[in-house]
Amino acid sequence: MSNHFKIVVPFYNVEKWIKKTLLSVKYQSHKDFQCILIDDLSTDSSVEIIKKIIDGDDRFLLIENTEKSYPF
């Protein structure tokens, strides 16, 4: 897979919206992509929801930060 394009999704506590967002990306007609999801230490169930949706799909990469990041 050459990953024609990449989608970067930084997130923090998005359990209300992330399922709809990821399913839209996952089932779109274009299949040649990589989706990089970056968790900023969410305290809700965002990460668990994401893991269920992306399980076994190598187009998705979940990065879980180990410390809080801040905008510059």
PQR file with spaces between the fields and no chain letter, atoms N, CA, C, O and H, PARSE charges and radii, in Angstrom:
ATOM       1  N    MET     1       0.852   -1.181    0.000 -0.4000 1.5000
ATOM       2  CA   MET     1       0.000    0.000    0.000 -0.0000 2.0000
ATOM       3  C    MET     1       0.894    1.239    0.000  0.5500 1.7000
ATOM       4  O    MET     1       1.806    1.337    0.822 -0.5500 1.4000
ATOM       5  N    SER     2       0.655    2.164   -0.886 -0.4000 1.5000
ATOM       6  CA   SER     2       1.498    3.348   -1.000 -0.0000 2.0000
ATOM       7  C    SER     2       0.974    4.532   -0.196  0.5500 1.7000
ATOM       8  O    SER     2       1.645    5.560   -0.115 -0.5500 1.4000
ATOM       9  H    SER     2      -0.085    2.085   -1.553  0.4000 1.0000
ATOM      10  N    ASN     3      -0.193    4.411    0.391 -0.4000 1.5000
ATOM      11  CA   ASN     3      -0.784    5.506    1.167 -0.0000 2.0000
ATOM      12  C    ASN     3      -0.798    6.809    0.376  0.5500 1.7000
ATOM      13  O    ASN     3      -0.032    7.732    0.650 -0.5500 1.4000
ATOM      14  H    ASN     3      -0.738    3.575    0.325  0.4000 1.0000
ATOM      15  N    HIS     4      -1.665    6.859   -0.587 -0.4000 1.5000
ATOM      16  CA   HIS     4      -1.803    8.029   -1.447 -0.0000 2.0000
ATOM      17  C    HIS     4      -1.950    9.316   -0.634  0.5500 1.7000
ATOM      18  O    HIS     4      -1.440   10.363   -1.034 -0.5500 1.4000
ATOM      19  H    HIS     4      -2.287    6.109   -0.810  0.4000 1.0000
ATOM      20  N    PHE     5      -2.638    9.246    0.493 -0.4000 1.5000
ATOM      21  CA   PHE     5      -2.721   10.409    1.377 -0.0000 2.0000
ATOM      22  C    PHE     5      -2.830    9.940    2.822  0.5500 1.7000
ATOM      23  O    PHE     5      -3.186    8.795    3.097 -0.5500 1.4000
ATOM      24  H    PHE     5      -3.053    8.396    0.818  0.4000 1.0000
ATOM      25  N    LYS     6      -2.515   10.852    3.737 -0.4000 1.5000
ATOM      26  CA   LYS     6      -2.565   10.555    5.165 -0.0000 2.0000
ATOM      27  C    LYS     6      -3.528   11.516    5.846  0.5500 1.7000
ATOM      28  O    LYS     6      -3.621   12.689    5.488 -0.5500 1.4000
ATOM      29  H    LYS     6      -2.225   11.783    3.513  0.4000 1.0000
ATOM      30  N    ILE     7      -4.238   10.992    6.833 -0.4000 1.5000
ATOM      31  CA   ILE     7      -5.157   11.782    7.641 -0.0000 2.0000
ATOM      32  C    ILE     7      -4.606   11.754    9.060  0.5500 1.7000
ATOM      33  O    ILE     7      -4.349   10.679    9.603 -0.5500 1.4000
ATOM      34  H    ILE     7      -4.162   10.039    7.124  0.4000 1.0000
ATOM      35  N    VAL     8      -4.422   12.916    9.662 -0.4000 1.5000
ATOM      36  CA   VAL     8      -3.937   12.988   11.037 -0.0000 2.0000
ATOM      37  C    VAL     8      -5.074   13.515   11.905  0.5500 1.7000
ATOM      38  O    VAL     8      -5.641   14.576   11.644 -0.5500 1.4000
ATOM      39  H    VAL     8      -4.630   13.789    9.221  0.4000 1.0000
ATOM      40  N    VAL     9      -5.394   12.739   12.954 -0.4000 1.5000
ATOM      41  CA   VAL     9      -6.513   13.090   13.829 -0.0000 2.0000
ATOM      42  C    VAL     9      -6.004   13.184   15.271  0.5500 1.7000
ATOM      43  O    VAL     9      -5.956   12.178   15.978 -0.5500 1.4000
ATOM      44  H    VAL     9      -4.934   11.877   13.166  0.4000 1.0000
ATOM      45  N    PRO    10      -5.621   14.399   15.711 -0.5600 1.5000
ATOM      46  CA   PRO    10      -5.288   14.556   17.119  0.2800 2.0000
ATOM      47  C    PRO    10      -6.597   14.594   17.907  0.5500 1.7000
ATOM      48  O    PRO    10      -7.581   15.173   17.444 -0.5500 1.4000
ATOM      49  N    PHE    11      -6.617   13.983   19.092 -0.4000 1.5000
ATOM      50  CA   PHE    11      -7.878   13.988   19.835 -0.0000 2.0000
ATOM      51  C    PHE    11      -7.671   13.959   21.338  0.5500 1.7000
ATOM      52  O    PHE    11      -6.640   13.518   21.845 -0.5500 1.4000
ATOM      53  H    PHE    11      -5.818   13.513   19.468  0.4000 1.0000
ATOM      54  N    TYR    12      -8.698   14.450   22.036 -0.4000 1.5000
ATOM      55  CA   TYR    12      -8.751   14.439   23.494 -0.0000 2.0000
ATOM      56  C    TYR    12     -10.222   14.382   23.904  0.5500 1.7000
ATOM      57  O    TYR    12     -10.992   15.291   23.595 -0.5500 1.4000
ATOM      58  H    TYR    12      -9.536   14.808   21.625  0.4000 1.0000
ATOM      59  N    ASN    13     -10.603   13.331   24.587 -0.4000 1.5000
ATOM      60  CA   ASN    13     -11.970   13.169   25.113 -0.0000 2.0000
ATOM      61  C    ASN    13     -13.049   13.421   24.054  0.5500 1.7000
ATOM      62  O    ASN    13     -13.825   14.372   24.153 -0.5500 1.4000
ATOM      63  H    ASN    13      -9.978   12.592   24.838  0.4000 1.0000
ATOM      64  N    VAL    14     -13.082   12.567   23.061 -0.4000 1.5000
ATOM      65  CA   VAL    14     -14.035   12.740   21.956 -0.0000 2.0000
ATOM      66  C    VAL    14     -14.988   11.551   21.811  0.5500 1.7000
ATOM      67  O    VAL    14     -15.462   11.268   20.711 -0.5500 1.4000
ATOM      68  H    VAL    14     -12.453   11.795   22.980  0.4000 1.0000
ATOM      69  N    GLU    15     -15.267   10.866   22.901 -0.4000 1.5000
ATOM      70  CA   GLU    15     -16.081    9.651   22.814 -0.0000 2.0000
ATOM      71  C    GLU    15     -17.445    9.886   22.165  0.5500 1.7000
ATOM      72  O    GLU    15     -18.014    8.956   21.593 -0.5500 1.4000
ATOM      73  H    GLU    15     -14.882   11.097   23.794  0.4000 1.0000
ATOM      74  N    LYS    16     -17.976   11.089   22.239 -0.4000 1.5000
ATOM      75  CA   LYS    16     -19.288   11.374   21.645 -0.0000 2.0000
ATOM      76  C    LYS    16     -19.236   11.410   20.116  0.5500 1.7000
ATOM      77  O    LYS    16     -20.249   11.164   19.461 -0.5500 1.4000
ATOM      78  H    LYS    16     -17.515   11.844   22.704  0.4000 1.0000
ATOM      79  N    TRP    17     -18.081   11.710   19.545 -0.4000 1.5000
ATOM      80  CA   TRP    17     -17.986   11.947   18.103 -0.0000 2.0000
ATOM      81  C    TRP    17     -17.078   10.987   17.348  0.5500 1.7000
ATOM      82  O    TRP    17     -17.219   10.845   16.134 -0.5500 1.4000
ATOM      83  H    TRP    17     -17.258   11.910   20.077  0.4000 1.0000
ATOM      84  N    ILE    18     -16.165   10.334   18.023 -0.4000 1.5000
ATOM      85  CA   ILE    18     -15.103    9.613   17.313 -0.0000 2.0000
ATOM      86  C    ILE    18     -15.611    8.412   16.516  0.5500 1.7000
ATOM      87  O    ILE    18     -15.069    8.119   15.451 -0.5500 1.4000
ATOM      88  H    ILE    18     -16.051   10.450   19.010  0.4000 1.0000
ATOM      89  N    LYS    19     -16.614    7.724   16.992 -0.4000 1.5000
ATOM      90  CA   LYS    19     -17.113    6.555   16.267 -0.0000 2.0000
ATOM      91  C    LYS    19     -17.629    6.948   14.885  0.5500 1.7000
ATOM      92  O    LYS    19     -17.272    6.322   13.888 -0.5500 1.4000
ATOM      93  H    LYS    19     -17.054    7.962   17.858  0.4000 1.0000
ATOM      94  N    LYS    20     -18.456    7.969   14.824 -0.4000 1.5000
ATOM      95  CA   LYS    20     -19.010    8.423   13.545 -0.0000 2.0000
ATOM      96  C    LYS    20     -17.889    8.896   12.609  0.5500 1.7000
ATOM      97  O    LYS    20     -17.908    8.614   11.411 -0.5500 1.4000
ATOM      98  H    LYS    20     -18.746    8.478   15.635  0.4000 1.0000
ATOM      99  N    THR    21     -16.932    9.606   13.163 -0.4000 1.5000
ATOM     100  CA   THR    21     -15.809   10.108   12.370 -0.0000 2.0000
ATOM     101  C    THR    21     -14.993    8.969   11.766  0.5500 1.7000
ATOM     102  O    THR    21     -14.725    8.959   10.565 -0.5500 1.4000
ATOM     103  H    THR    21     -16.916    9.835   14.137  0.4000 1.0000
ATOM     104  N    LEU    22     -14.600    8.012   12.603 -0.4000 1.5000
ATOM     105  CA   LEU    22     -13.752    6.919   12.117 -0.0000 2.0000
ATOM     106  C    LEU    22     -14.474    5.987   11.159  0.5500 1.7000
ATOM     107  O    LEU    22     -13.878    5.512   10.193 -0.5500 1.4000
ATOM     108  H    LEU    22     -14.817    8.020   13.579  0.4000 1.0000
ATOM     109  N    LEU    23     -15.739    5.720   11.410 -0.4000 1.5000
ATOM     110  CA   LEU    23     -16.486    4.864   10.483 -0.0000 2.0000
ATOM     111  C    LEU    23     -16.614    5.526    9.120  0.5500 1.7000
ATOM     112  O    LEU    23     -16.591    4.849    8.092 -0.5500 1.4000
ATOM     113  H    LEU    23     -16.223    6.106   12.195  0.4000 1.0000
ATOM     114  N    SER    24     -16.749    6.848    9.107 -0.4000 1.5000
ATOM     115  CA   SER    24     -16.803    7.578    7.847 -0.0000 2.0000
ATOM     116  C    SER    24     -15.490    7.429    7.077  0.5500 1.7000
ATOM     117  O    SER    24     -15.496    7.219    5.864 -0.5500 1.4000
ATOM     118  H    SER    24     -16.767    7.398    9.942  0.4000 1.0000
ATOM     119  N    VAL    25     -14.380    7.538    7.779 -0.4000 1.5000
ATOM     120  CA   VAL    25     -13.066    7.368    7.145 -0.0000 2.0000
ATOM     121  C    VAL    25     -12.874    5.919    6.699  0.5500 1.7000
ATOM     122  O    VAL    25     -12.455    5.660    5.571 -0.5500 1.4000
ATOM     123  H    VAL    25     -14.375    7.709    8.765  0.4000 1.0000
ATOM     124  N    LYS    26     -13.180    4.990    7.580 -0.4000 1.5000
ATOM     125  CA   LYS    26     -12.935    3.567    7.321 -0.0000 2.0000
ATOM     126  C    LYS    26     -13.702    3.044    6.105  0.5500 1.7000
ATOM     127  O    LYS    26     -13.168    2.250    5.330 -0.5500 1.4000
ATOM     128  H    LYS    26     -13.521    5.200    8.497  0.4000 1.0000
ATOM     129  N    TYR    27     -14.931    3.480    5.938 -0.4000 1.5000
ATOM     130  CA   TYR    27     -15.779    2.928    4.876 -0.0000 2.0000
ATOM     131  C    TYR    27     -15.939    3.839    3.667  0.5500 1.7000
ATOM     132  O    TYR    27     -16.851    3.642    2.864 -0.5500 1.4000
ATOM     133  H    TYR    27     -15.364    4.125    6.568  0.4000 1.0000
ATOM     134  N    GLN    28     -15.076    4.823    3.526 -0.4000 1.5000
ATOM     135  CA   GLN    28     -15.127    5.656    2.330 -0.0000 2.0000
ATOM     136  C    GLN    28     -14.719    4.828    1.109  0.5500 1.7000
ATOM     137  O    GLN    28     -14.165    3.739    1.257 -0.5500 1.4000
ATOM     138  H    GLN    28     -14.334    4.983    4.178  0.4000 1.0000
ATOM     139  N    SER    29     -14.984    5.326   -0.066 -0.4000 1.5000
ATOM     140  CA   SER    29     -14.682    4.562   -1.279 -0.0000 2.0000
ATOM     141  C    SER    29     -13.185    4.525   -1.595  0.5500 1.7000
ATOM     142  O    SER    29     -12.714    3.559   -2.195 -0.5500 1.4000
ATOM     143  H    SER    29     -15.434    6.211   -0.186  0.4000 1.0000
ATOM     144  N    HIS    30     -12.445    5.533   -1.214 -0.4000 1.5000
ATOM     145  CA   HIS    30     -10.998    5.550   -1.455 -0.0000 2.0000
ATOM     146  C    HIS    30     -10.310    4.717   -0.378  0.5500 1.7000
ATOM     147  O    HIS    30     -10.487    4.986    0.810 -0.5500 1.4000
ATOM     148  H    HIS    30     -12.828    6.318   -0.727  0.4000 1.0000
ATOM     149  N    LYS    31      -9.540    3.725   -0.767 -0.4000 1.5000
ATOM     150  CA   LYS    31      -8.944    2.785    0.194 -0.0000 2.0000
ATOM     151  C    LYS    31      -7.454    2.998    0.435  0.5500 1.7000
ATOM     152  O    LYS    31      -6.902    2.431    1.378 -0.5500 1.4000
ATOM     153  H    LYS    31      -9.396    3.507   -1.732  0.4000 1.0000
ATOM     154  N    ASP    32      -6.796    3.796   -0.387 -0.4000 1.5000
ATOM     155  CA   ASP    32      -5.348    3.965   -0.309 -0.0000 2.0000
ATOM     156  C    ASP    32      -4.993    5.167    0.571  0.5500 1.7000
ATOM     157  O    ASP    32      -4.651    6.234    0.061 -0.5500 1.4000
ATOM     158  H    ASP    32      -7.245    4.257   -1.153  0.4000 1.0000
ATOM     159  N    PHE    33      -5.074    4.991    1.887 -0.4000 1.5000
ATOM     160  CA   PHE    33      -4.789    6.070    2.824 -0.0000 2.0000
ATOM     161  C    PHE    33      -4.213    5.490    4.105  0.5500 1.7000
ATOM     162  O    PHE    33      -4.265    4.282    4.337 -0.5500 1.4000
ATOM     163  H    PHE    33      -5.351    4.125    2.301  0.4000 1.0000
ATOM     164  N    GLN    34      -3.668    6.367    4.925 -0.4000 1.5000
ATOM     165  CA   GLN    34      -3.292    6.010    6.288 -0.0000 2.0000
ATOM     166  C    GLN    34      -3.917    7.054    7.201  0.5500 1.7000
ATOM     167  O    GLN    34      -3.854    8.252    6.923 -0.5500 1.4000
ATOM     168  H    GLN    34      -3.626    7.348    4.736  0.4000 1.0000
ATOM     169  N    CYS    35      -4.518    6.594    8.286 -0.4000 1.5000
ATOM     170  CA   CYS    35      -5.123    7.485    9.275 -0.0000 2.0000
ATOM     171  C    CYS    35      -4.328    7.347   10.569  0.5500 1.7000
ATOM     172  O    CYS    35      -4.272    6.273   11.168 -0.5500 1.4000
ATOM     173  H    CYS    35      -4.569    5.621    8.511  0.4000 1.0000
ATOM     174  N    ILE    36      -3.717    8.447   10.988 -0.4000 1.5000
ATOM     175  CA   ILE    36      -2.904    8.469   12.199 -0.0000 2.0000
ATOM     176  C    ILE    36      -3.699    9.181   13.287  0.5500 1.7000
ATOM     177  O    ILE    36      -4.034   10.358   13.157 -0.5500 1.4000
ATOM     178  H    ILE    36      -3.762    9.320   10.502  0.4000 1.0000
ATOM     179  N    LEU    37      -3.995    8.457   14.355 -0.4000 1.5000
ATOM     180  CA   LEU    37      -4.786    8.989   15.466 -0.0000 2.0000
ATOM     181  C    LEU    37      -3.855    9.237   16.648  0.5500 1.7000
ATOM     182  O    LEU    37      -3.122    8.339   17.063 -0.5500 1.4000
ATOM     183  H    LEU    37      -3.723    7.501   14.461  0.4000 1.0000
ATOM     184  N    ILE    38      -3.883   10.454   17.189 -0.4000 1.5000
ATOM     185  CA   ILE    38      -2.960   10.813   18.266 -0.0000 2.0000
ATOM     186  C    ILE    38      -3.762   11.235   19.492  0.5500 1.7000
ATOM     187  O    ILE    38      -4.431   12.268   19.493 -0.5500 1.4000
ATOM     188  H    ILE    38      -4.479   11.183   16.852  0.4000 1.0000
ATOM     189  N    ASP    39      -3.679   10.413   20.534 -0.4000 1.5000
ATOM     190  CA   ASP    39      -4.398   10.675   21.783 -0.0000 2.0000
ATOM     191  C    ASP    39      -3.559   11.559   22.696  0.5500 1.7000
ATOM     192  O    ASP    39      -2.368   11.317   22.888 -0.5500 1.4000
ATOM     193  H    ASP    39      -3.136    9.574   20.534  0.4000 1.0000
ATOM     194  N    ASP    40      -4.192   12.584   23.255 -0.4000 1.5000
ATOM     195  CA   ASP    40      -3.516   13.496   24.176 -0.0000 2.0000
ATOM     196  C    ASP    40      -3.965   13.221   25.612  0.5500 1.7000
ATOM     197  O    ASP    40      -4.426   14.121   26.314 -0.5500 1.4000
ATOM     198  H    ASP    40      -5.160   12.780   23.099  0.4000 1.0000
ATOM     199  N    LEU    41      -3.821   11.967   26.033 -0.4000 1.5000
ATOM     200  CA   LEU    41      -4.167   11.516   27.390 -0.0000 2.0000
ATOM     201  C    LEU    41      -5.656   11.674   27.705  0.5500 1.7000
ATOM     202  O    LEU    41      -6.020   12.225   28.744 -0.5500 1.4000
ATOM     203  H    LEU    41      -3.446   11.236   25.462  0.4000 1.0000
ATOM     204  N    SER    42      -6.500   11.195   26.820 -0.4000 1.5000
ATOM     205  CA   SER    42      -7.947   11.242   27.059 -0.0000 2.0000
ATOM     206  C    SER    42      -8.298   10.520   28.354  0.5500 1.7000
ATOM     207  O    SER    42      -7.678    9.519   28.713 -0.5500 1.4000
ATOM     208  H    SER    42      -6.205   10.748   25.976  0.4000 1.0000
ATOM     209  N    THR    43      -9.303   11.048   29.047 -0.4000 1.5000
ATOM     210  CA   THR    43      -9.758   10.434   30.299 -0.0000 2.0000
ATOM     211  C    THR    43     -11.112    9.756   30.136  0.5500 1.7000
ATOM     212  O    THR    43     -11.638    9.189   31.094 -0.5500 1.4000
ATOM     213  H    THR    43      -9.806   11.861   28.755  0.4000 1.0000
ATOM     214  N    ASP    44     -11.678    9.807   28.946 -0.4000 1.5000
ATOM     215  CA   ASP    44     -12.951    9.135   28.678 -0.0000 2.0000
ATOM     216  C    ASP    44     -12.670    7.817   27.947  0.5500 1.7000
ATOM     217  O    ASP    44     -11.553    7.306   28.013 -0.5500 1.4000
ATOM     218  H    ASP    44     -11.251   10.267   28.168  0.4000 1.0000
ATOM     219  N    SER    45     -13.645    7.276   27.271 -0.4000 1.5000
ATOM     220  CA   SER    45     -13.466    5.982   26.594 -0.0000 2.0000
ATOM     221  C    SER    45     -13.075    6.115   25.118  0.5500 1.7000
ATOM     222  O    SER    45     -13.241    5.168   24.350 -0.5500 1.4000
ATOM     223  H    SER    45     -14.553    7.692   27.218  0.4000 1.0000
ATOM     224  N    SER    46     -12.567    7.258   24.723 -0.4000 1.5000
ATOM     225  CA   SER    46     -12.169    7.483   23.328 -0.0000 2.0000
ATOM     226  C    SER    46     -11.228    6.408   22.802  0.5500 1.7000
ATOM     227  O    SER    46     -11.461    5.857   21.726 -0.5500 1.4000
ATOM     228  H    SER    46     -12.432    8.028   25.347  0.4000 1.0000
ATOM     229  N    VAL    47     -10.180    6.107   23.539 -0.4000 1.5000
ATOM     230  CA   VAL    47      -9.170    5.149   23.080 -0.0000 2.0000
ATOM     231  C    VAL    47      -9.774    3.761   22.910  0.5500 1.7000
ATOM     232  O    VAL    47      -9.475    3.076   21.931 -0.5500 1.4000
ATOM     233  H    VAL    47      -9.991    6.555   24.413  0.4000 1.0000
ATOM     234  N    GLU    48     -10.608    3.340   23.835 -0.4000 1.5000
ATOM     235  CA   GLU    48     -11.232    2.016   23.747 -0.0000 2.0000
ATOM     236  C    GLU    48     -12.140    1.918   22.526  0.5500 1.7000
ATOM     237  O    GLU    48     -12.148    0.900   21.834 -0.5500 1.4000
ATOM     238  H    GLU    48     -10.851    3.897   24.629  0.4000 1.0000
ATOM     239  N    ILE    49     -12.898    2.969   22.265 -0.4000 1.5000
ATOM     240  CA   ILE    49     -13.784    3.007   21.094 -0.0000 2.0000
ATOM     241  C    ILE    49     -12.952    2.897   19.817  0.5500 1.7000
ATOM     242  O    ILE    49     -13.279    2.127   18.915 -0.5500 1.4000
ATOM     243  H    ILE    49     -12.891    3.795   22.828  0.4000 1.0000
ATOM     244  N    ILE    50     -11.885    3.668   19.755 -0.4000 1.5000
ATOM     245  CA   ILE    50     -11.015    3.664   18.578 -0.0000 2.0000
ATOM     246  C    ILE    50     -10.398    2.288   18.359  0.5500 1.7000
ATOM     247  O    ILE    50     -10.383    1.787   17.235 -0.5500 1.4000
ATOM     248  H    ILE    50     -11.618    4.294   20.488  0.4000 1.0000
ATOM     249  N    LYS    51      -9.895    1.682   19.413 -0.4000 1.5000
ATOM     250  CA   LYS    51      -9.265    0.365   19.282 -0.0000 2.0000
ATOM     251  C    LYS    51     -10.227   -0.668   18.708  0.5500 1.7000
ATOM     252  O    LYS    51      -9.821   -1.505   17.902 -0.5500 1.4000
ATOM     253  H    LYS    51      -9.908    2.089   20.327  0.4000 1.0000
ATOM     254  N    LYS    52     -11.479   -0.622   19.106 -0.4000 1.5000
ATOM     255  CA   LYS    52     -12.473   -1.564   18.572 -0.0000 2.0000
ATOM     256  C    LYS    52     -12.701   -1.338   17.079  0.5500 1.7000
ATOM     257  O    LYS    52     -12.820   -2.295   16.314 -0.5500 1.4000
ATOM     258  H    LYS    52     -11.809    0.058   19.761  0.4000 1.0000
ATOM     259  N    ILE    53     -12.759   -0.081   16.672 -0.4000 1.5000
ATOM     260  CA   ILE    53     -13.049    0.249   15.279 -0.0000 2.0000
ATOM     261  C    ILE    53     -11.877   -0.076   14.359  0.5500 1.7000
ATOM     262  O    ILE    53     -12.083   -0.551   13.242 -0.5500 1.4000
ATOM     263  H    ILE    53     -12.662    0.696   17.294  0.4000 1.0000
ATOM     264  N    ILE    54     -10.661    0.172   14.808 -0.4000 1.5000
ATOM     265  CA   ILE    54      -9.498    0.007   13.926 -0.0000 2.0000
ATOM     266  C    ILE    54      -8.844   -1.364   14.033  0.5500 1.7000
ATOM     267  O    ILE    54      -7.897   -1.646   13.298 -0.5500 1.4000
ATOM     268  H    ILE    54     -10.493    0.558   15.715  0.4000 1.0000
ATOM     269  N    ASP    55      -9.316   -2.209   14.914 -0.4000 1.5000
ATOM     270  CA   ASP    55      -8.715   -3.526   15.127 -0.0000 2.0000
ATOM     271  C    ASP    55      -8.563   -4.295   13.811  0.5500 1.7000
ATOM     272  O    ASP    55      -9.543   -4.532   13.104 -0.5500 1.4000
ATOM     273  H    ASP    55     -10.086   -1.980   15.510  0.4000 1.0000
ATOM     274  N    GLY    56      -7.340   -4.676   13.497 -0.4000 1.5000
ATOM     275  CA   GLY    56      -7.075   -5.472   12.304 -0.0000 2.0000
ATOM     276  C    GLY    56      -6.989   -4.686   11.007  0.5500 1.7000
ATOM     277  O    GLY    56      -6.785   -5.281    9.949 -0.5500 1.4000
ATOM     278  H    GLY    56      -6.544   -4.483   14.072  0.4000 1.0000
ATOM     279  N    ASP    57      -7.137   -3.376   11.053 -0.4000 1.5000
ATOM     280  CA   ASP    57      -7.089   -2.549    9.843 -0.0000 2.0000
ATOM     281  C    ASP    57      -5.765   -1.782    9.838  0.5500 1.7000
ATOM     282  O    ASP    57      -5.611   -0.805   10.572 -0.5500 1.4000
ATOM     283  H    ASP    57      -7.303   -2.892   11.912  0.4000 1.0000
ATOM     284  N    ASP    58      -4.818   -2.219    9.019 -0.4000 1.5000
ATOM     285  CA   ASP    58      -3.482   -1.622    9.045 -0.0000 2.0000
ATOM     286  C    ASP    58      -3.402   -0.229    8.428  0.5500 1.7000
ATOM     287  O    ASP    58      -2.323    0.361    8.386 -0.5500 1.4000
ATOM     288  H    ASP    58      -4.944   -3.012    8.423  0.4000 1.0000
ATOM     289  N    ARG    59      -4.505    0.297    7.958 -0.4000 1.5000
ATOM     290  CA   ARG    59      -4.524    1.677    7.462 -0.0000 2.0000
ATOM     291  C    ARG    59      -4.568    2.679    8.614  0.5500 1.7000
ATOM     292  O    ARG    59      -4.350    3.874    8.415 -0.5500 1.4000
ATOM     293  H    ARG    59      -5.382   -0.183    7.992  0.4000 1.0000
ATOM     294  N    PHE    60      -4.852    2.182    9.823 -0.4000 1.5000
ATOM     295  CA   PHE    60      -4.977    3.048   10.992 -0.0000 2.0000
ATOM     296  C    PHE    60      -3.814    2.829   11.945  0.5500 1.7000
ATOM     297  O    PHE    60      -3.382    1.699   12.173 -0.5500 1.4000
ATOM     298  H    PHE    60      -5.029    1.211    9.985  0.4000 1.0000
ATOM     299  N    LEU    61      -3.314    3.929   12.496 -0.4000 1.5000
ATOM     300  CA   LEU    61      -2.238    3.886   13.482 -0.0000 2.0000
ATOM     301  C    LEU    61      -2.668    4.735   14.673  0.5500 1.7000
ATOM     302  O    LEU    61      -2.970    5.918   14.522 -0.5500 1.4000
ATOM     303  H    LEU    61      -3.664    4.847   12.310  0.4000 1.0000
ATOM     304  N    LEU    62      -2.694    4.131   15.852 -0.4000 1.5000
ATOM     305  CA   LEU    62      -3.054    4.849   17.076 -0.0000 2.0000
ATOM     306  C    LEU    62      -1.789    5.125   17.873  0.5500 1.7000
ATOM     307  O    LEU    62      -1.031    4.211   18.198 -0.5500 1.4000
ATOM     308  H    LEU    62      -2.449    3.169   15.975  0.4000 1.0000
ATOM     309  N    ILE    63      -1.572    6.398   18.182 -0.4000 1.5000
ATOM     310  CA   ILE    63      -0.451    6.814   19.021 -0.0000 2.0000
ATOM     311  C    ILE    63      -1.034    7.361   20.315  0.5500 1.7000
ATOM     312  O    ILE    63      -1.827    8.303   20.301 -0.5500 1.4000
ATOM     313  H    ILE    63      -2.188    7.140   17.919  0.4000 1.0000
ATOM     314  N    GLU    64      -0.638    6.765   21.432 -0.4000 1.5000
ATOM     315  CA   GLU    64      -1.116    7.212   22.738 -0.0000 2.0000
ATOM     316  C    GLU    64       0.017    7.954   23.442  0.5500 1.7000
ATOM     317  O    GLU    64       1.003    7.343   23.854 -0.5500 1.4000
ATOM     318  H    GLU    64       0.006    6.000   21.444  0.4000 1.0000
ATOM     319  N    ASN    65      -0.126    9.271   23.577 -0.4000 1.5000
ATOM     320  CA   ASN    65       0.897   10.058   24.260 -0.0000 2.0000
ATOM     321  C    ASN    65       1.028    9.613   25.708  0.5500 1.7000
ATOM     322  O    ASN    65       0.052    9.192   26.328 -0.5500 1.4000
ATOM     323  H    ASN    65      -0.927    9.767   23.243  0.4000 1.0000
ATOM     324  N    THR    66       2.228    9.708   26.238 -0.4000 1.5000
ATOM     325  CA   THR    66       2.466    9.339   27.634 -0.0000 2.0000
ATOM     326  C    THR    66       2.547   10.560   28.537  0.5500 1.7000
ATOM     327  O    THR    66       2.598   10.433   29.760 -0.5500 1.4000
ATOM     328  H    THR    66       3.022   10.051   25.734  0.4000 1.0000
ATOM     329  N    GLU    67       2.557   11.741   27.932 -0.4000 1.5000
ATOM     330  CA   GLU    67       2.480   12.979   28.703 -0.0000 2.0000
ATOM     331  C    GLU    67       1.676   13.997   27.904  0.5500 1.7000
ATOM     332  O    GLU    67       1.585   13.916   26.679 -0.5500 1.4000
ATOM     333  H    GLU    67       2.516   11.845   26.938  0.4000 1.0000
ATOM     334  N    LYS    68       1.104   14.944   28.609 -0.4000 1.5000
ATOM     335  CA   LYS    68       0.232   15.947   27.990 -0.0000 2.0000
ATOM     336  C    LYS    68       1.041   16.828   27.044  0.5500 1.7000
ATOM     337  O    LYS    68       2.141   17.266   27.379 -0.5500 1.4000
ATOM     338  H    LYS    68       1.178   15.010   29.604  0.4000 1.0000
ATOM     339  N    SER    69       0.490   17.082   25.865 -0.4000 1.5000
ATOM     340  CA   SER    69       1.120   18.021   24.943 -0.0000 2.0000
ATOM     341  C    SER    69       0.297   19.302   24.914  0.5500 1.7000
ATOM     342  O    SER    69      -0.894   19.300   25.225 -0.5500 1.4000
ATOM     343  H    SER    69      -0.404   16.726   25.593  0.4000 1.0000
ATOM     344  N    TYR    70       0.935   20.367   24.546 -0.4000 1.5000
ATOM     345  CA   TYR    70       0.270   21.669   24.543 -0.0000 2.0000
ATOM     346  C    TYR    70       0.577   22.380   23.237  0.5500 1.7000
ATOM     347  O    TYR    70       1.638   22.176   22.647 -0.5500 1.4000
ATOM     348  H    TYR    70       1.903   20.369   24.294  0.4000 1.0000
ATOM     349  N    PRO    71      -0.348   23.213   22.786 -0.5600 1.5000
ATOM     350  CA   PRO    71      -0.073   23.984   21.569  0.2800 2.0000
ATOM     351  C    PRO    71       1.021   25.019   21.840  0.5500 1.7000
ATOM     352  O    PRO    71       1.192   25.472   22.972 -0.5500 1.4000
ATOM     353  N    PHE    72       1.739   25.378   20.818 -0.4000 1.5000
ATOM     354  CA   PHE    72       2.811   26.370   20.972 -0.0000 2.0000
ATOM     355  C    PHE    72       2.261   27.758   20.936  0.5500 1.7000
ATOM     356  O    PHE    72       3.015   28.724   21.051 -0.5500 1.4000
ATOM     357  H    PHE    72       1.600   25.011   19.898  0.4000 1.0000
